[in-house]
Each structure stands twice: as structure tokens, then as C-alpha cells.
Amino acid sequence: GPETLLGIARSRGYSALGEMFNASQLCGVAAAVGYRASLHHLNLSTVTSLLEQGKPLIVPFDVGLDGEPALLSGAHAHYAVLVGYFTWGDEVMVLARHAWHLRGLHIWRWLDLEASNGQMKTTTFYGNQFYHNDTNITIPASVFSDGVPLPRPARSTSYTIDQQSGWVSIADSLAGVFLEVVPDLDLDLDPDPDLDPDPDPDPDPDPDPDPDPDPD
């Protein structure tokens, strides 16, 4: 339904099957469910500073079959959530979680993640354009689409397509950036009226315990 992350992304025309090749659009989805999301240029000093503040960060990267950062030019574009870092000798290591692999927590060299993020150029997810039942289809049939070819989501048309290969450019929408996502504490989420934020308030505060009732 529209209340799910996928439902929101679909209703806004960002995604068909859960793919999100635009980090700015992912910020919009996060904002719709009560988070404040912002984009940053990917650099070590900003990443470590935000992690030290306890903020999880979402970083696009190419994922290999082993769940590790890979150099595939964007063919396996994916997201990881960074939850911490440490130094090991001269290396900075980051702690990451993502859903591609069974391992719960990944430990990666920062340089490997940075390299994977920066080299993402194109994705073949939308495939070559062809016609199926007189409809321009750009998501080939697969197990993910229940064997049915699908049109690209409406808001994905901003991506540049190479008409010969059908590959879609994601260099401007994913490479070199990451997301900071934190709860939006200013958002009115209709708090439960039965919850009293002050369990024992003073109903009649008296700043002057002995005022003069009849001053001259």
C-alpha cells in the first residue's frame, strides 16, 4: 500500500520494483515517513564526523556477490547503512549493514567503499527499450516482475539513456554522494493524547508565595 516505503516510491513515480537510482528521490521517501534526509558529498571527514554524532548514513555502492564493495560500473548499484568506524593501523574501516548478504555486520576498508561509490556510471536494470503489446517497455521480464515486462516509473525519465545499449546513467544521481537520515523531531506525528508529557505539573504555580493583597 501507499503507507509502505515501496508504496510511497511507486506513488511518486520513483520506483517500479523497489529500485532507487536517485539519492535525492530516496531523501523524499524518507521525509514522507518522518525523517529529515540530506545529501552530502562523499568524503571521509564528513562521514566520520557524522558517525561520531551517532548518525547512521546511507551510502550507494556497487555490491559484489560476496556482499562486499565491487567495481562494476553501477551494474549492481545498492545501498549500505554505515553505523560506525574505527582505525586499524593506517586504514580507516567502516561498519556497514545491508540486505544483500546474510552477514549481519560488514567491516570494509573506507577506500574500497569510496572507490565503489565513485565509479558507478550506468545501470542495465531498465534494460534495452523494446515494444511489448504496443507499449514502450524498459524493465525486462524477470522473477522480480513476476515474468511480466514493465514500463519505467514516471519520474525515472530524467535519467539519460544510451539508445544503442539501453543503459541508464546514474553517475549524477548516485556516485559521489551519501545520505544523512535522522528522525524529524519537529514533525507532528499526532502524539497519543493519553500520554502526559508532564506527569505531575503544578496546576497553579505561584511565583510570589506571600504577595501584598492591598498595596498602597
Secondary structure, 3 states (H helix, E strand, C coil): CCCCHHHHHHHCCCCCCCCCCCHHHHHHHHHHCCEEEEEEECCHHHHHHHHHCCCCEEEEEEECCCCCECCCCCCCEEEEEEEEEEEECCEEEEEEECCCCCCCCEEEEHHHHHHHHHCCCEECCCCCCEEECCEEECECCCHHHCCCCECCCHHHHHCCECCCCCCEECCCCCCCEEEEEEECCCCCCCCCCCCCCCCCCCCCCCCCCCCCCCCC
